[in-house]
Amino acid sequence: MSAAIAIPIRIAQGRILVASSRSEFRTRVLKGLAVAASAAAEASGGADALIKLESNEYTTLFIDQQLEDLDAEELVATIRARFPLLNVVVIDSSQMAEQPSFDHPAAESLEIAEEAPGHASLDPPASASRWMNSLDVTPPRVDPLPSMIGTSRKMEQLYRLARLVAPRDTAVLIVGNTGTGKELVARGIHTLSRRSRGPFVVVNCAAIPESLLEAELFGFARGAFTGAFQSRLGRIHAAHGGTLLLDEVGELPLSMQAKLLRFVQEGEVQRLGSADLFRVDARLIAATNADLLQRVREKQFREDLYYRLAVFPLSLPSLANRPEDILPLAQHFLASLCAQGGLGKKTFSPEAAALLGKYSWPGNVRELQHWIERAFVLAEANDQIRAEHLSLQSESA
């Protein structure tokens, strides 16, 4: 039988963030704290909490130990290193559910439930002074994902979230404009996961005709349709033991969404023209440049599938929103072209570098790469990319 104990908490003046995958937990904590609505905010999970902490200032974080998207212990360690002044309180929502009341009368102590002796104890809150004494207040830098370039704050936030989720089998939804590098993010997560030695299978849902999509994804049995002379396993089965990336998942027709949902929920695949079920162990990552929630509202995308895919959403910023990464990316592409051509090192003139920084890059990183390749050809034997090698493109843009 659980007993109520009081954990002393000093809540400094400022905003409070409550993070949990369970809305009833968030509601109960906020009600118990009895703080003004303007002084509190909610996060729907660990990833959402990190995003909100990056973009807003909070003094106290209440976090559910039973998160669905991330390991709470790893997340708390990351948060405390990243935000040493933040007061972090971890509460087990499974214990709290047994508590008949959740009172916080004086904003100095918090009533929660505690199991019998021997149960793993909850992390106590840490005062700002304690963490200031034990940690460097400079936020630690995060290494880019494999094969990715960029050190802007927005990209560091992406790297941090991706590295947190990579060791787990949590479904990931990568949202970003065309050309931002969604497949690179997915591949980086796969490389850092325990499935890295398994296959990484990419299916572009927008590139396969609807009439062929079911057979391509799920496979088919011999005689399932005209021309099916032998049975074949689909792309989902090919990802067994590894990672499956469904690129442009928003383009899936509704009929395919229903069948995909069975795989997401049960890990089972049924081939076209066969009653046999195959068990497939594959981590699922989806990517899209569409607003899936808007498509759900328009009845073009299944709501149940959306919430299965978006357990851990990652937002990939456009190149225009991280201008400090433009020149490093351009230098990387230029160095690669020089190496491929067996040429010496080329550089950008100051005027050319300034020109790159002025453009809005609607095609994102992919467009930048094509610009640099064209400029590389136009520069011929010159050891420097000059503004005139880019001017024709900037005028047409």
Contacts in CASP RR format, 6 or more apart in sequence:
PFRMAT RR
TARGET T0000
AUTHOR 0000-0000-0000
METHOD contacts of the structure
MODEL  1
MSAAIAIPIRIAQGRILVASSRSEFRTRVLKGLAVAASAAAEASGGADAL
IKLESNEYTTLFIDQQLEDLDAEELVATIRARFPLLNVVVIDSSQMAEQP
SFDHPAAESLEIAEEAPGHASLDPPASASRWMNSLDVTPPRVDPLPSMIG
TSRKMEQLYRLARLVAPRDTAVLIVGNTGTGKELVARGIHTLSRRSRGPF
VVVNCAAIPESLLEAELFGFARGAFTGAFQSRLGRIHAAHGGTLLLDEVG
ELPLSMQAKLLRFVQEGEVQRLGSADLFRVDARLIAATNADLLQRVREKQ
FREDLYYRLAVFPLSLPSLANRPEDILPLAQHFLASLCAQGGLGKKTFSP
EAAALLGKYSWPGNVRELQHWIERAFVLAEANDQIRAEHLSLQSESA
1 116 0 8 1.000
2 95 0 8 1.000
2 98 0 8 1.000
2 99 0 8 1.000
2 113 0 8 1.000
2 114 0 8 1.000
2 115 0 8 1.000
2 116 0 8 1.000
3 113 0 8 1.000
3 114 0 8 1.000
4 99 0 8 1.000
4 111 0 8 1.000
4 112 0 8 1.000
4 113 0 8 1.000
4 114 0 8 1.000
5 111 0 8 1.000
5 112 0 8 1.000
5 114 0 8 1.000
6 109 0 8 1.000
6 110 0 8 1.000
6 111 0 8 1.000
7 89 0 8 1.000
7 109 0 8 1.000
7 110 0 8 1.000
7 112 0 8 1.000
7 122 0 8 1.000
7 124 0 8 1.000
7 125 0 8 1.000
8 108 0 8 1.000
8 109 0 8 1.000
8 125 0 8 1.000
9 60 0 8 1.000
9 87 0 8 1.000
9 89 0 8 1.000
9 107 0 8 1.000
9 108 0 8 1.000
9 109 0 8 1.000
9 110 0 8 1.000
9 125 0 8 1.000
10 87 0 8 1.000
10 108 0 8 1.000
10 125 0 8 1.000
10 127 0 8 1.000
11 33 0 8 1.000
11 59 0 8 1.000
11 60 0 8 1.000
11 87 0 8 1.000
11 107 0 8 1.000
11 108 0 8 1.000
12 59 0 8 1.000
12 60 0 8 1.000
12 87 0 8 1.000
12 128 0 8 1.000
13 59 0 8 1.000
14 39 0 8 1.000
14 57 0 8 1.000
14 58 0 8 1.000
14 59 0 8 1.000
14 60 0 8 1.000
15 39 0 8 1.000
15 40 0 8 1.000
15 41 0 8 1.000
15 56 0 8 1.000
15 57 0 8 1.000
15 58 0 8 1.000
15 59 0 8 1.000
16 30 0 8 1.000
16 33 0 8 1.000
16 35 0 8 1.000
16 39 0 8 1.000
16 40 0 8 1.000
16 41 0 8 1.000
16 58 0 8 1.000
16 59 0 8 1.000
16 60 0 8 1.000
16 61 0 8 1.000
16 62 0 8 1.000
17 40 0 8 1.000
17 41 0 8 1.000
17 42 0 8 1.000
17 43 0 8 1.000
17 49 0 8 1.000
17 52 0 8 1.000
17 53 0 8 1.000
17 56 0 8 1.000
17 58 0 8 1.000
17 60 0 8 1.000
17 61 0 8 1.000
17 62 0 8 1.000
18 25 0 8 1.000
18 26 0 8 1.000
18 29 0 8 1.000
18 30 0 8 1.000
18 40 0 8 1.000
18 41 0 8 1.000
18 42 0 8 1.000
18 43 0 8 1.000
18 61 0 8 1.000
18 62 0 8 1.000
18 63 0 8 1.000
19 26 0 8 1.000
19 42 0 8 1.000
19 43 0 8 1.000
19 44 0 8 1.000
19 45 0 8 1.000
19 46 0 8 1.000
19 48 0 8 1.000
19 49 0 8 1.000
19 61 0 8 1.000
19 62 0 8 1.000
19 63 0 8 1.000
19 64 0 8 1.000
19 67 0 8 1.000
20 26 0 8 1.000
20 29 0 8 1.000
20 43 0 8 1.000
20 44 0 8 1.000
20 45 0 8 1.000
20 63 0 8 1.000
20 64 0 8 1.000
20 66 0 8 1.000
20 67 0 8 1.000
20 93 0 8 1.000
21 44 0 8 1.000
21 45 0 8 1.000
21 64 0 8 1.000
21 66 0 8 1.000
21 67 0 8 1.000
21 68 0 8 1.000
21 69 0 8 1.000
22 64 0 8 1.000
22 66 0 8 1.000
22 93 0 8 1.000
25 64 0 8 1.000
25 91 0 8 1.000
25 93 0 8 1.000
25 96 0 8 1.000
26 42 0 8 1.000
28 96 0 8 1.000
28 102 0 8 1.000
29 62 0 8 1.000
29 91 0 8 1.000
29 102 0 8 1.000
30 40 0 8 1.000
30 42 0 8 1.000
31 102 0 8 1.000
32 102 0 8 1.000
32 103 0 8 1.000
32 104 0 8 1.000
33 40 0 8 1.000
33 62 0 8 1.000
33 104 0 8 1.000
33 107 0 8 1.000
34 104 0 8 1.000
34 107 0 8 1.000
35 107 0 8 1.000
41 52 0 8 1.000
41 56 0 8 1.000
41 58 0 8 1.000
43 49 0 8 1.000
43 51 0 8 1.000
43 52 0 8 1.000
45 64 0 8 1.000
45 67 0 8 1.000
45 68 0 8 1.000
45 69 0 8 1.000
45 70 0 8 1.000
46 63 0 8 1.000
46 67 0 8 1.000
46 69 0 8 1.000
46 70 0 8 1.000
46 75 0 8 1.000
47 69 0 8 1.000
47 70 0 8 1.000
47 161 0 8 1.000
47 164 0 8 1.000
47 165 0 8 1.000
47 312 0 8 1.000
47 313 0 8 1.000
47 314 0 8 1.000
49 61 0 8 1.000
49 63 0 8 1.000
49 75 0 8 1.000
49 79 0 8 1.000
50 75 0 8 1.000
50 78 0 8 1.000
50 79 0 8 1.000
50 157 0 8 1.000
50 160 0 8 1.000
50 161 0 8 1.000
50 164 0 8 1.000
51 157 0 8 1.000
51 161 0 8 1.000
51 315 0 8 1.000
52 58 0 8 1.000
53 61 0 8 1.000
53 79 0 8 1.000
53 82 0 8 1.000
53 83 0 8 1.000
53 86 0 8 1.000
54 153 0 8 1.000
54 157 0 8 1.000
58 86 0 8 1.000
59 85 0 8 1.000
59 86 0 8 1.000
59 87 0 8 1.000
60 86 0 8 1.000
60 87 0 8 1.000
60 88 0 8 1.000
60 89 0 8 1.000
60 125 0 8 1.000
61 79 0 8 1.000
61 86 0 8 1.000
61 87 0 8 1.000
61 88 0 8 1.000
61 89 0 8 1.000
62 89 0 8 1.000
62 91 0 8 1.000
63 72 0 8 1.000
63 75 0 8 1.000
63 76 0 8 1.000
63 79 0 8 1.000
63 88 0 8 1.000
63 89 0 8 1.000
63 90 0 8 1.000
63 91 0 8 1.000
64 72 0 8 1.000
64 90 0 8 1.000
64 91 0 8 1.000
64 92 0 8 1.000
64 93 0 8 1.000
65 72 0 8 1.000
65 90 0 8 1.000
65 91 0 8 1.000
65 92 0 8 1.000
65 93 0 8 1.000
65 122 0 8 1.000
66 72 0 8 1.000
66 92 0 8 1.000
66 93 0 8 1.000
66 94 0 8 1.000
67 75 0 8 1.000
68 311 0 8 1.000
69 165 0 8 1.000
69 170 0 8 1.000
69 311 0 8 1.000
69 312 0 8 1.000
70 164 0 8 1.000
70 165 0 8 1.000
70 168 0 8 1.000
70 170 0 8 1.000
70 312 0 8 1.000
71 168 0 8 1.000
72 90 0 8 1.000
74 164 0 8 1.000
75 164 0 8 1.000
76 88 0 8 1.000
76 90 0 8 1.000
76 123 0 8 1.000
78 160 0 8 1.000
78 164 0 8 1.000
79 86 0 8 1.000
79 88 0 8 1.000
80 86 0 8 1.000
80 88 0 8 1.000
80 126 0 8 1.000
80 131 0 8 1.000
80 135 0 8 1.000
81 135 0 8 1.000
81 139 0 8 1.000
81 140 0 8 1.000
82 139 0 8 1.000
82 140 0 8 1.000
82 160 0 8 1.000
83 139 0 8 1.000
84 128 0 8 1.000
84 131 0 8 1.000
84 132 0 8 1.000
84 135 0 8 1.000
84 136 0 8 1.000
84 137 0 8 1.000
85 128 0 8 1.000
85 131 0 8 1.000
85 132 0 8 1.000
85 137 0 8 1.000
86 128 0 8 1.000
87 125 0 8 1.000
87 126 0 8 1.000
87 127 0 8 1.000
87 128 0 8 1.000
88 123 0 8 1.000
88 125 0 8 1.000
88 126 0 8 1.000
89 110 0 8 1.000
89 123 0 8 1.000
89 125 0 8 1.000
90 122 0 8 1.000
90 123 0 8 1.000
91 110 0 8 1.000
91 112 0 8 1.000
91 122 0 8 1.000
92 112 0 8 1.000
92 113 0 8 1.000
92 122 0 8 1.000
95 112 0 8 1.000
95 113 0 8 1.000
95 114 0 8 1.000
95 115 0 8 1.000
96 102 0 8 1.000
96 112 0 8 1.000
96 113 0 8 1.000
98 113 0 8 1.000
99 111 0 8 1.000
99 112 0 8 1.000
99 113 0 8 1.000
101 111 0 8 1.000
102 111 0 8 1.000
102 112 0 8 1.000
103 111 0 8 1.000
104 110 0 8 1.000
104 111 0 8 1.000
112 122 0 8 1.000
114 121 0 8 1.000
114 122 0 8 1.000
141 151 0 8 1.000
141 156 0 8 1.000
142 156 0 8 1.000
142 159 0 8 1.000
142 160 0 8 1.000
142 163 0 8 1.000
143 159 0 8 1.000
143 163 0 8 1.000
144 150 0 8 1.000
144 151 0 8 1.000
144 155 0 8 1.000
144 159 0 8 1.000
145 158 0 8 1.000
145 159 0 8 1.000
145 162 0 8 1.000
145 163 0 8 1.000
145 184 0 8 1.000
145 185 0 8 1.000
145 188 0 8 1.000
145 189 0 8 1.000
145 191 0 8 1.000
145 192 0 8 1.000
146 187 0 8 1.000
146 188 0 8 1.000
146 191 0 8 1.000
146 192 0 8 1.000
147 184 0 8 1.000
147 187 0 8 1.000
147 188 0 8 1.000
148 155 0 8 1.000
148 159 0 8 1.000
148 184 0 8 1.000
148 185 0 8 1.000
148 188 0 8 1.000
149 325 0 8 1.000
149 328 0 8 1.000
149 329 0 8 1.000
149 332 0 8 1.000
150 322 0 8 1.000
150 325 0 8 1.000
150 328 0 8 1.000
150 329 0 8 1.000
151 324 0 8 1.000
151 325 0 8 1.000
151 328 0 8 1.000
152 317 0 8 1.000
152 322 0 8 1.000
152 324 0 8 1.000
152 325 0 8 1.000
154 317 0 8 1.000
154 321 0 8 1.000
154 322 0 8 1.000
155 317 0 8 1.000
155 322 0 8 1.000
155 325 0 8 1.000
158 185 0 8 1.000
158 314 0 8 1.000
158 315 0 8 1.000
158 316 0 8 1.000
158 317 0 8 1.000
161 312 0 8 1.000
161 314 0 8 1.000
162 185 0 8 1.000
162 188 0 8 1.000
162 189 0 8 1.000
162 192 0 8 1.000
162 314 0 8 1.000
163 192 0 8 1.000
165 172 0 8 1.000
165 189 0 8 1.000
165 312 0 8 1.000
165 314 0 8 1.000
166 188 0 8 1.000
166 189 0 8 1.000
166 192 0 8 1.000
166 193 0 8 1.000
167 192 0 8 1.000
167 193 0 8 1.000
167 194 0 8 1.000
169 283 0 8 1.000
170 311 0 8 1.000
170 312 0 8 1.000
171 264 0 8 1.000
171 283 0 8 1.000
171 284 0 8 1.000
171 285 0 8 1.000
171 286 0 8 1.000
171 308 0 8 1.000
171 309 0 8 1.000
171 310 0 8 1.000
171 311 0 8 1.000
171 312 0 8 1.000
172 186 0 8 1.000
172 189 0 8 1.000
172 284 0 8 1.000
172 285 0 8 1.000
172 286 0 8 1.000
172 311 0 8 1.000
172 312 0 8 1.000
172 313 0 8 1.000
172 314 0 8 1.000
173 249 0 8 1.000
173 285 0 8 1.000
173 286 0 8 1.000
173 287 0 8 1.000
173 288 0 8 1.000
173 292 0 8 1.000
173 309 0 8 1.000
173 310 0 8 1.000
173 311 0 8 1.000
173 312 0 8 1.000
173 313 0 8 1.000
173 314 0 8 1.000
174 182 0 8 1.000
174 185 0 8 1.000
174 186 0 8 1.000
174 285 0 8 1.000
174 286 0 8 1.000
174 287 0 8 1.000
174 288 0 8 1.000
174 313 0 8 1.000
174 314 0 8 1.000
174 316 0 8 1.000
175 287 0 8 1.000
175 288 0 8 1.000
175 289 0 8 1.000
175 292 0 8 1.000
175 313 0 8 1.000
175 314 0 8 1.000
175 315 0 8 1.000
175 316 0 8 1.000
176 182 0 8 1.000
176 287 0 8 1.000
176 288 0 8 1.000
176 289 0 8 1.000
176 315 0 8 1.000
176 316 0 8 1.000
176 317 0 8 1.000
176 318 0 8 1.000
177 289 0 8 1.000
177 316 0 8 1.000
177 318 0 8 1.000
177 363 0 8 1.000
177 364 0 8 1.000
178 289 0 8 1.000
178 363 0 8 1.000
178 364 0 8 1.000
178 366 0 8 1.000
179 363 0 8 1.000
179 364 0 8 1.000
179 365 0 8 1.000
179 366 0 8 1.000
179 367 0 8 1.000
180 316 0 8 1.000
180 317 0 8 1.000
180 318 0 8 1.000
180 319 0 8 1.000
180 364 0 8 1.000
180 365 0 8 1.000
181 316 0 8 1.000
181 364 0 8 1.000
181 365 0 8 1.000
181 366 0 8 1.000
182 247 0 8 1.000
182 287 0 8 1.000
182 289 0 8 1.000
182 316 0 8 1.000
183 202 0 8 1.000
183 245 0 8 1.000
183 247 0 8 1.000
183 287 0 8 1.000
185 287 0 8 1.000
185 314 0 8 1.000
185 316 0 8 1.000
186 200 0 8 1.000
186 202 0 8 1.000
186 243 0 8 1.000
186 245 0 8 1.000
186 285 0 8 1.000
186 287 0 8 1.000
187 200 0 8 1.000
187 245 0 8 1.000
189 243 0 8 1.000
189 285 0 8 1.000
190 196 0 8 1.000
190 200 0 8 1.000
190 242 0 8 1.000
190 243 0 8 1.000
190 283 0 8 1.000
190 285 0 8 1.000
193 243 0 8 1.000
193 283 0 8 1.000
195 241 0 8 1.000
195 242 0 8 1.000
195 243 0 8 1.000
195 283 0 8 1.000
198 241 0 8 1.000
198 242 0 8 1.000
198 243 0 8 1.000
199 238 0 8 1.000
199 239 0 8 1.000
199 240 0 8 1.000
199 241 0 8 1.000
199 242 0 8 1.000
199 243 0 8 1.000
200 239 0 8 1.000
200 242 0 8 1.000
200 243 0 8 1.000
200 245 0 8 1.000
201 235 0 8 1.000
201 236 0 8 1.000
201 238 0 8 1.000
201 239 0 8 1.000
201 242 0 8 1.000
201 243 0 8 1.000
201 244 0 8 1.000
201 245 0 8 1.000
201 282 0 8 1.000
202 245 0 8 1.000
202 247 0 8 1.000
203 216 0 8 1.000
203 217 0 8 1.000
203 235 0 8 1.000
203 244 0 8 1.000
203 245 0 8 1.000
203 246 0 8 1.000
203 247 0 8 1.000
204 247 0 8 1.000
204 248 0 8 1.000
205 213 0 8 1.000
205 246 0 8 1.000
205 247 0 8 1.000
205 248 0 8 1.000
205 249 0 8 1.000
205 250 0 8 1.000
205 251 0 8 1.000
205 252 0 8 1.000
206 247 0 8 1.000
206 248 0 8 1.000
206 251 0 8 1.000
207 248 0 8 1.000
208 216 0 8 1.000
210 253 0 8 1.000
210 256 0 8 1.000
213 252 0 8 1.000
213 253 0 8 1.000
213 256 0 8 1.000
214 255 0 8 1.000
214 256 0 8 1.000
214 259 0 8 1.000
214 272 0 8 1.000
215 224 0 8 1.000
215 225 0 8 1.000
215 232 0 8 1.000
215 234 0 8 1.000
215 272 0 8 1.000
216 234 0 8 1.000
216 235 0 8 1.000
217 234 0 8 1.000
217 235 0 8 1.000
217 236 0 8 1.000
217 256 0 8 1.000
217 259 0 8 1.000
217 260 0 8 1.000
218 234 0 8 1.000
218 236 0 8 1.000
218 259 0 8 1.000
218 269 0 8 1.000
218 270 0 8 1.000
218 271 0 8 1.000
218 272 0 8 1.000
219 232 0 8 1.000
219 233 0 8 1.000
219 234 0 8 1.000
219 235 0 8 1.000
219 237 0 8 1.000
219 269 0 8 1.000
219 271 0 8 1.000
219 272 0 8 1.000
220 228 0 8 1.000
220 231 0 8 1.000
220 232 0 8 1.000
220 234 0 8 1.000
220 271 0 8 1.000
220 272 0 8 1.000
220 273 0 8 1.000
220 274 0 8 1.000
221 228 0 8 1.000
221 231 0 8 1.000
221 271 0 8 1.000
221 272 0 8 1.000
221 273 0 8 1.000
221 274 0 8 1.000
221 276 0 8 1.000
222 228 0 8 1.000
222 229 0 8 1.000
222 230 0 8 1.000
222 231 0 8 1.000
223 229 0 8 1.000
223 273 0 8 1.000
224 271 0 8 1.000
224 272 0 8 1.000
224 273 0 8 1.000
224 274 0 8 1.000
225 272 0 8 1.000
231 271 0 8 1.000
231 274 0 8 1.000
233 271 0 8 1.000
233 278 0 8 1.000
234 269 0 8 1.000
234 271 0 8 1.000
235 244 0 8 1.000
236 244 0 8 1.000
236 263 0 8 1.000
236 269 0 8 1.000
236 280 0 8 1.000
236 282 0 8 1.000
237 269 0 8 1.000
237 278 0 8 1.000
237 280 0 8 1.000
239 280 0 8 1.000
239 282 0 8 1.000
240 280 0 8 1.000
240 281 0 8 1.000
240 282 0 8 1.000
241 281 0 8 1.000
241 282 0 8 1.000
242 281 0 8 1.000
242 282 0 8 1.000
242 283 0 8 1.000
243 282 0 8 1.000
243 283 0 8 1.000
243 284 0 8 1.000
243 285 0 8 1.000
244 282 0 8 1.000
244 283 0 8 1.000
244 284 0 8 1.000
244 285 0 8 1.000
245 285 0 8 1.000
245 286 0 8 1.000
245 287 0 8 1.000
246 252 0 8 1.000
246 260 0 8 1.000
246 284 0 8 1.000
246 285 0 8 1.000
246 286 0 8 1.000
246 287 0 8 1.000
247 287 0 8 1.000
248 287 0 8 1.000
248 288 0 8 1.000
248 289 0 8 1.000
248 290 0 8 1.000
249 286 0 8 1.000
249 287 0 8 1.000
249 288 0 8 1.000
249 292 0 8 1.000
249 309 0 8 1.000
250 288 0 8 1.000
250 290 0 8 1.000
250 292 0 8 1.000
250 295 0 8 1.000
250 301 0 8 1.000
251 290 0 8 1.000
252 260 0 8 1.000
252 301 0 8 1.000
254 300 0 8 1.000
254 301 0 8 1.000
254 302 0 8 1.000
257 301 0 8 1.000
257 302 0 8 1.000
257 305 0 8 1.000
258 302 0 8 1.000
259 270 0 8 1.000
260 305 0 8 1.000
261 302 0 8 1.000
261 304 0 8 1.000
261 305 0 8 1.000
261 308 0 8 1.000
262 268 0 8 1.000
262 270 0 8 1.000
263 269 0 8 1.000
263 280 0 8 1.000
264 284 0 8 1.000
264 305 0 8 1.000
264 308 0 8 1.000
264 309 0 8 1.000
265 308 0 8 1.000
267 279 0 8 1.000
267 280 0 8 1.000
267 281 0 8 1.000
268 277 0 8 1.000
268 278 0 8 1.000
268 279 0 8 1.000
268 280 0 8 1.000
269 277 0 8 1.000
269 278 0 8 1.000
269 279 0 8 1.000
269 280 0 8 1.000
270 276 0 8 1.000
270 277 0 8 1.000
270 278 0 8 1.000
271 278 0 8 1.000
284 309 0 8 1.000
286 309 0 8 1.000
292 301 0 8 1.000
292 306 0 8 1.000
292 309 0 8 1.000
292 310 0 8 1.000
293 306 0 8 1.000
295 301 0 8 1.000
296 302 0 8 1.000
296 303 0 8 1.000
296 306 0 8 1.000
318 361 0 8 1.000
318 364 0 8 1.000
319 325 0 8 1.000
319 326 0 8 1.000
319 329 0 8 1.000
319 361 0 8 1.000
319 363 0 8 1.000
319 364 0 8 1.000
319 365 0 8 1.000
319 367 0 8 1.000
319 368 0 8 1.000
320 360 0 8 1.000
320 361 0 8 1.000
320 362 0 8 1.000
323 357 0 8 1.000
326 356 0 8 1.000
326 357 0 8 1.000
326 361 0 8 1.000
326 368 0 8 1.000
327 348 0 8 1.000
327 353 0 8 1.000
327 356 0 8 1.000
327 357 0 8 1.000
329 365 0 8 1.000
329 368 0 8 1.000
329 369 0 8 1.000
330 348 0 8 1.000
330 353 0 8 1.000
330 356 0 8 1.000
330 368 0 8 1.000
330 371 0 8 1.000
330 372 0 8 1.000
331 347 0 8 1.000
331 348 0 8 1.000
333 368 0 8 1.000
333 369 0 8 1.000
333 372 0 8 1.000
333 373 0 8 1.000
334 346 0 8 1.000
334 347 0 8 1.000
334 348 0 8 1.000
334 372 0 8 1.000
334 376 0 8 1.000
334 385 0 8 1.000
335 345 0 8 1.000
337 372 0 8 1.000
337 373 0 8 1.000
337 376 0 8 1.000
338 344 0 8 1.000
338 345 0 8 1.000
338 346 0 8 1.000
338 376 0 8 1.000
344 383 0 8 1.000
345 383 0 8 1.000
346 376 0 8 1.000
346 379 0 8 1.000
346 382 0 8 1.000
346 383 0 8 1.000
346 384 0 8 1.000
346 385 0 8 1.000
347 383 0 8 1.000
347 384 0 8 1.000
347 385 0 8 1.000
348 356 0 8 1.000
348 384 0 8 1.000
348 385 0 8 1.000
349 384 0 8 1.000
349 385 0 8 1.000
349 386 0 8 1.000
349 387 0 8 1.000
351 386 0 8 1.000
351 387 0 8 1.000
352 375 0 8 1.000
352 384 0 8 1.000
352 385 0 8 1.000
352 386 0 8 1.000
352 387 0 8 1.000
352 389 0 8 1.000
352 390 0 8 1.000
354 387 0 8 1.000
355 387 0 8 1.000
355 390 0 8 1.000
355 391 0 8 1.000
355 394 0 8 1.000
356 368 0 8 1.000
356 371 0 8 1.000
356 390 0 8 1.000
359 394 0 8 1.000
359 397 0 8 1.000
361 367 0 8 1.000
361 368 0 8 1.000
371 390 0 8 1.000
371 393 0 8 1.000
372 385 0 8 1.000
374 393 0 8 1.000
375 385 0 8 1.000
375 389 0 8 1.000
375 390 0 8 1.000
375 393 0 8 1.000
376 385 0 8 1.000
378 389 0 8 1.000
379 385 0 8 1.000
379 386 0 8 1.000
379 389 0 8 1.000
382 389 0 8 1.000
END
